[in-house]
Structure formats: C-alpha cells, structure tokens
C-alpha cells in the first residue's frame, strides 16, 4: 500500500501513548492496530480517533510513499 504509518509510532512514543493504553481505553480496536502495524487500510474513523488521542493532524501519523502499491508489504 502507498500509505505508510511509521510516523504514527514515533509520535505515539513522543506523546506517551502506548498500544497497551490504546487497547485499555478502547481508542481503536486490536484489528485496527494490527492493520496499522502492517500498513493495511484503516477507516477514516480510526484515523480520526488517533488524531484526537494524539492531538495531531492525519499527515502527522501517515504518509504517502511513491512507488508502493497494493502488492507491496
């Protein structure tokens, strides 16, 4: 996929938001966390919830990477 979420994990660490806390506070589902980890599709609702929790904009947690497509991992 052309959208990558590596920036998300850096921002989470910077802001003190762990995946454990995300699960405990039910911010997003475990399935959504797994999708993010694997750079798979997530809903705009998931992006919205993460932006709210991290007080950021979507571009702060994801980026478009030229040349990647659905067949890339």
N, C-alpha and C positions, 0 to 999 in steps of 0.2 A: 504494500500500500504506500502511496505517496505521502501520507500524513504520518509523522513520527511524534512520539510522546516523551522522548528522552528529557526534554526541558521540564516536564511535569515533576519528575522525581528529584531533580535538582532543586526546584522551587519548594517541593514538599519538605525536603531536608532543611533548607534555609529557613522555612517558616515553622518548623517543628510539627508537621502533620505526618504521622506515620500511617502505613497501611493498616496497622492494628487499630488505631484510633478511627480511621475511616470506616472499618467494619463495625467497631463497637458503637459508634454514633450513627451507624446506618446512613452515612452520607451518600454512598453509592453501593451497589451490590458487589458481591465477590466476583460474579461473572463479568461485570464491567471492569473491575480491577484487573482481571485476567486478560481481558481484551486490550486494555491499555498497555499492559506489560508486553503483550505480543504485537503491538502496533496494529491491532484489528479495529474494525469500525465500532464506534460507540455513538449513542444518541446525543443530540444536542442537549437534551435534559441532563445527561451525565456531565457534559462539558459545563453547563450552567451551574450545576451543584458544586463542581470542583472550583470553578471561578469564584463562587460565593464563599466557599470554605477557605480559599486561599487569598481572597480579596485581590483578584487579578483579572486580566483580560485573556481571551482564548489564545491569542498569539504568545502569551507568556508560558503556556503549557504544551503547545503543539506547534509543529512547523511542517510546511510542505517541502518535500525533498524531490527535486527534479530527477527524472530518470527512473524512479521506482514505480512499479505497477503492482497490480493485484497478485502477480505470481512471485513477487519478491518477499522475503521474510525479514 
